[in-house]
Amino acid sequence: HMAGHVGREITAALINHDFLAENKHKLQLTASGSLFFEQQLNIDIAQLRQQKRQFITSCLDWSERKYHTGGALGHALYHFFQSKYFVLPNKNVKRALSLTPNGTRFLNDILDVHL
């Protein structure tokens, strides 16, 4: 899944758009969130819920010390960004991702995230 500043901003935007609900650092997918993930991102929520891994979790980022989306949903979100070339591995920092111009545009246009 995506951590760091970008991961945290995406999670905050999903909460602000009422796609995720947060209560005491626990995340839940909302009804509008299910529609968003399925219709906008083509992520099969029913299939994710059937996986052995936890469906959704709040994951505390070690560098940001803030929470981002983990679990099967966070992993699916990362794969969506990767498949669209919205993020690429950072060549200079191990395990880091770089947001591409198309990724920046997507975040601006769809989630109102301005990085």
N, C-alpha and C positions, 0 to 999 in steps of 0.2 A: 504494500500500500504506500501512499505518498505521505511523507512526514515533512518536517521543516516548515518554513514560512509559507510555502505554497499550499502544502497539505492543510495547515491550520486555517489559512484564508478560505480555502474551498469548504472546509467543514463549517466555518462561521457563516459563509454565504448560504450553504444548504440549510442551516438553522434559521437564518434571517428570512429565507424564502419559504419557510415552513415545510421544507422537504424532510428535515430531520427535527426531532424534538429532543431537548437535552434536559435532564433532571439529575442533579447531583453527579455530574460528569458521566452519566449513562445516556447513551444515544438510543433513540427509537426512530424507525422509519414511519413517516406519516402516510396517510392515504394519498395526499397530493405528491408526496415523495415517491411513492410506488409508481404513480403515473409518469412523473418526470423521468425516473430511471428507466422505465420500460419504453416510453414513447420518444423521449429526447435522446437517450443514450443507448437504447436497444439492449438493456441489461435485463435478463430474465430473473425476476425476483423470486418466483416460485422455485426455480432451479437452485438459486443460491441458498434458499431456506432448507433445501434437502441435503446440503453438504454436511459433512461431519464437523467441519470447523464452525465456530461461533458465527452467527449471521452478521451481527454488527457489534462493535465494541468501541469504546473510547480508548485511545492509545495515547499515553503521555510521551510527547517528543522529548528526547534526551537533551537536545540543544535549545529548543524553544521553550521548554518547560510549560507547554500548553498542549491541549488535546487535539487530536485529529481522528479521522474515521479509520477504523481498523476492521478486522474480521473479513468475512467473505465479501461484504459490500464494498469495503475499502479496497480490497484486492481487485474486484471487478471494475471499480472506478479507475484504479491505476491502469488496468489493461485497456480500458476505453481510451484513456489519454495516450497510452503508448501506441495503440493501433492506429490512431489518427495522427500520429507524429506531433502531438501537442507537447510532449516531453521527450527529451533525449538524455542518455547518460552524460554526465558532466565529465569531460576529459581530464580535468585537473583535480577533481575531488572524488575520492572513492565513495561509492554508494549515494552520490548526489545526482540530482536531475536538473536539467536546464529546461526552462520553459521556452518553447519556440514562439515565433511571432504569431503563428496560427493558434497556438495554445493561449497566448495572451489575448488575442481577439475573441476566442471562444469564451474565456472567462469574463471579459468585458461585456460581451453581447448577451450571453445566456445567464450568467450568475451575478453580473454587476460587480465583479471583482476587478479592481484597478491596482496592478502591481507595478 
